[in-house]
Amino acid sequence: MKIELDVHTHTIASGHAFSTIQEMAQAAADKGLKLLGITEHSPGIPGSCAPIYFRNLYIVPRNMYGIELMLGAEINILDTEGNLDFDEHYLNMLDIRIAGIHSLCYTPGTLEENTQGMINAIANPYIHIISHPGDGTAKLLFEPIVQAAKEHHTLLEINNSSLRPSRHKVEARPNNLEILRLCKQYEVPVILGSDAHISFDIATYDFALELVNEAEFPEELIINTDVKKFKDYLNMNNQV
């Protein structure tokens, strides 16, 4: 499978990653990508970027080593209302906006409440991608989430990092298989995310692709294969 993009990655600015923007961009170019997204953790994660970091993103070139860069954030979903830890002022500063649940800054509810909060985030017009919805951090009902993703053209991520055996996220594998099977049933595209925290892991999708093959998921529904398809699906020429 030809891979043209990886848009969920982190640099040293996130506080627990190990490569710079330039190192990440060079590695993406070396791997033959056309587009790299760098999405630092928003301030709800301990040790991550202060808001001033995102205010200054405009100074960074959006093309390095022959590849396009998108600079944004992995924004925290805080609660069962789907509230985020960034307001519109900061959301408007980002090229790409991923939202996800992280145990360090999420207040959980019931299965149904968690699901509704996720749906509210999916419906947020600023959000392009939901990161690692299947990692098991919150108990979720996946069928309504997949249906909401289809309605709002928000991409659900199959996150390679959360599938690593060393992460001990025992629910990640069955959850992601369920997401893939539902997305196949409802013809909903997905995006593979490396969640790379070091340059060597950019566009590393080995665990994710294992599930893709097991689910017999159609290649045409994997958005990483074509930059234009990715941008068109997210209507990035007419962003909020």
Secondary structure, 3 states (H helix, E strand, C coil): CCCCEECCECCHHHCCCCCCHHHHHHHHHHCCCCEEEEEEECCCCCCCCCHHHHHCHHHCCCEECCEEEEEEEEEEECCCCCCECCCHHHHCCCCEEEEECCHHHCCCCCHHHHHHHHHHHHHCCCCCEEECCCCCCCCCCHHHHHHHHHHHCCEEEEECHHHCHHHCCCCHHHHHHHHHHHHHHHCCCEEEECCECCHHHCCCCHHHHHHHHHCCCCHHHEHHHCHHHHHHHCCHHHCC
